[in-house]
Every structure is written in C-alpha cells, then in structure tokens.
Amino acid sequence: MLAKFFVGPETRPAILLRGREMATVGSSRRANYTIADSQLADIQLELSTDDVACQLRNVGGDGPGVLINGIASSQAILQDGDIIS
C-alpha cells in the first residue's frame, strides 16, 4: 500500500506512507507533519497504512473534527481521491 497526501495547493506529496507506516498530523511540532492552523489540535490525525488499506483516525479530541469528502468522521478507511479537511 502506498498512500500520498497533499496539503493545501501544493502539487507534490506532503506525506508519503509505504507499507506498514504511521504518521501524525497536527498544529504542533510534536506531530510528524505540522499544519499552521489554530483550529487543529496539537495532534489531530493519525494516518496508518498496512498491506491493503490506509486508515485515518481523528485523535484531536474536542477540536473541529475531521471531514472526509465533506462528512464528519472520527475514523475511516480511506479510498483513492478522498478529500480530508
């Protein structure tokens, strides 16, 4: 499994996960990938891959939450082309 995630209008992958890897996304330097957004928790998302799927977990607590294709979700198996906001 190879997962690429793009942040903002950039044209290159900001996060690249291969095989069995995990990454965190949030507003603090403790996150593997930092997004400068005061509405995000220090660690907002956990992204993980295995041999067949990529999973997203919202671990940000009381923050704004996560939308996947416009639908609020606390966790999901991601599909090709999903938009996370």
C-alpha positions, -999 to 999 in steps of 0.1 A, spaced: 0 0 0 13 34 -10 -6 65 3 1 101 -8 -14 131 10 -14 166 -3 -16 197 19 -31 229 5 -25 239 -31 9 222 -33 15 199 -62 39 175 -45 30 149 -18 34 163 17 30 129 33 41 96 18 34 64 36 45 30 23 38 -5 37 31 -6 74 38 30 84 20 56 106 22 94 107 6 121 128 -7 155 116 -14 185 138 -6 220 147 24 214 170 60 203 164 51 170 182 32 160 150 52 143 122 36 167 98 27 202 110 -1 224 96 -2 260 108 -38 262 117 -50 273 152 -82 252 149 -62 220 148 -52 201 179 -16 195 186 -21 161 172 -53 160 151 -49 129 129 -33 96 128 -27 81 94 -16 45 91 -11 20 63 -9 -17 61 -7 -41 31 -42 -34 18 -56 -1 32 -49 33 46 -68 43 78 -74 77 93 -82 83 130 -92 117 144 -74 118 177 -78 156 182 -103 155 210 -126 185 212 -111 202 181 -130 210 149 -130 173 139 -123 159 105 -143 159 73 -138 132 47 -154 142 15 -175 167 35 -188 142 60 -177 143 97 -158 112 107 -138 100 137 -121 72 117 -123 58 82 -106 35 57 -96 60 30 -102 55 -7 -83 69 -37 -93 105 -42 -108 111 -7 -106 148 4 -97 153 41 -105 187 56 
